[in-house]
Amino acid sequence: MKRREFLRFAALSVLFSGFYKNIFAKEPPVLAVAEGKDYAAITRNAVAALGGIGKFVKKGNVVVVKPNIGWDRRPEYAATTHPAVIKAIIEDCLEAGAKKVKVFDNTCNDSRRCYENSGINAALKGLKNVELKYVESERFKNTKINGVFLKEWELYDEALLADVLINMPIAKHHNLTRLTLGLKNIMGIMGGNRGYIHRNIDEALSDMNAFVKTHLTIIDATRILLNHGPQGGNLNDVKVLNKVIASTDIVAADAFATTLFGLNPQDISTTVAAYKRGLGEMNLNKIKVIKA
Amino acid sequence: MKITLSRLSQLIFLAVFLILFVNTEYRGKDEISIAINSFFRANPLIIVSYLLAVKTITLLLVPGILMLVFSVLLGRFFCGWICPLGTIIDLVTDKIKKTIPIGLLKTKFKYYFLFTLLFAALFNVNISGIFDPIAILVRALTFFLYPLLGYTAKAGWTGLYYVAGENRDYVAPVYTFLKDYILPFRETFYPLAVISFVFFLFIVFLERYEKRNWCKNLCPLGTLLGLLGSFALFKRIPSILCKDCRECKTTCPTGFDEEVFQKQDCILCMDCRLKCKFKRVKFTIKLPFVGKAPAISAAKSKKTPVVIGRRIFLGGLLSGFFVSRVFSFQLPSGQERCLRPPGVSDEKEFLKKCVRCGECIKVCLRSALYPALFQTGAYGIFMPVIIPRLGYCEYNCNLCGQVCPTGAIPNLPLSQKKKSIIGVAVFDKNHCLPYAKKINCLVCEEHCPIPEKAIRFELSGEKDYNGKQIVLKKPYVIDELCTGCGICENKCPLEGKSAIEVFPAAKNKSRS
């Protein structure tokens, strides 16, 4: 094949592939928003609006629920995912016949204090077939990611081996990425010197989320942190919204959650980068929002 | 095999000691039991040294004062009934073949040694903790044996994972139980681990020469208790070896090196009473000046310092003075990164109060505290310093102040501890990514636990080195808010040296 011929072929194939995408336009991503004071109930409603947990969790599945419990802060400080929201999802999974639900986070503060103070220990006490464990260093496996910025990294194997991965961030302010939502919460399955990815966080998070498929994203917006994130510590920065967002499209979930802060999805470069990679939809007019 | 009451008591206290040791750990509660450091707070050597050095009294050490009073009344019962190190010696000594006693130790060496320590304390250099038996034992455990146990268990557990993979989960409950109740949470390795262990081994090694060699001839705590006990009302009779039997010479672990019973060495184990074939031996309370003076006065041995000789007193004073000067040198370079636990406001006071017991180091949530070697001078050996690159001070934790037996680390309420200053963070702009490489990072800012953020940043529009227009977030420290907890230095993602480092700060800054 000559060079010119090759280039022509390449150009055509690029055109055609874009064209092809437009013809078979996908169904718009669906996103459910539930509002109310009973956090367990609205969580269940949001999932039910997407067709119920049974759509994602089949009998005998091993489910990993990845909340944000990375900070040594009590629930009211809006630094960690609300335990009632986490518990509701876990109970749903068990009802759908999950063999085991694993819950963990690679924390920033001391993990014992985080698990205790975030309320997760108390919330999950006594639940059968639920495994709430601290991350174990030997389970981080050096994994080829072959991304734009991340070529390889130590990832937590329980998250990679799970049949279903449910991502449960809390919507918060963050000074580097402006907000931290679903895309950023996946950082919690990374080991090693995670701070390294801050130097190119948009590409790194796109790499991670392209590599690790999240089946369901539940954003806890029961209360959100408007400033001094991601760990806060000041109740004046907390705004109670009593909302829970659920979607199978992680970018859509992030994009919608952005509006809760009075920002546009275009303002958040991590969302934009993930959208450009084709990881999901960020245009709000192309997302089907269901009030649950 | 009859078990004496004293042996039973020893075993119970050894168990208590080990349980307290293992529970010197965060277990999901912000408060830790006040009993955790009992063995140090009820320790007369520590209290006497504290009083001499600090020259004030602290309520924390009231149990030690009680122990002093009881020892004056009863004698050295602590050594034979309570001391965990003594118990360990008793448990192993019979397995060690004895040669002949060391000549040097058969002199008044132990008195010189004790008085050197006490006078050094009086001259503001309190080094008793280095030689305190309980501290020696806790350090050997904390810095060496316990981490080794944790590491071994963890290695086995990890190894099992590589062999069995996910099937390991079937035995997980066992490991989880061990992890929750017995093993350390983190496998931390400590400097001075070997030295701490050698101290302990040396004491065991001394058993080659005679029974309870350390206790009888060296231990400053035992010597002090013996001095107090020489006034005790609780007496053993007869006070010499009986001519027809002499069995007590072999039975007694400490008190019968000579014909005459050495009251200040007797640890009241009462083995002699149990084993006496003639039922002659009794321990009774004898009030002074009642009835006849005991026969001991006639056969007063040269070794009985019922009243401490002038020579020992002056010798101790002199050597204590020398020791205090020798230990006072500090290299300024060591001070540059001398970060003490939270709440320590005055380095000089801290040096006088710290027992070097290792409790704070053991309890530290994030393994931020490490025993210093000569960083803060010979005086500061074994004392805790924070090494932020290895661990930082957790914002919501004040456990170290809770377990410190002397208040060297003050037990501050959490709200106050959060404001207490360890040091202040300083950026190194030659390393910090936004300054050195025009790359945004902000990991330190994200982790800063102060609600108002002691690390903030300014936005600056710049061209990066490829000519691309970027918005740089350049971090800076608000000195008035920074407490020097070190989480920024700990989490800085630069390999090797951190681009933000905590240095000692003026401690008397007022904080609203």
Interface residues (C-beta under 8 A of the other chain):
Chain A: D72 C108 N109 D110 R112 R113 E116 N117 N121 E136 S137 E138 R139 L161 H174 N175 L176 N193 R194 G195 Y196 H198 R199 N200 H228 P230 Q231 G232 G233 N234 D237
Chain B: Y26 G28 T158 Y161 Y162 E166 F185 L365 R366 E394 Y395 N396 C397 L433 I439 N440 C441 L442 V443 E445 E446 H447 P449 I450 P451 E452 K453 F457 K473 K491 C492 P493 E495
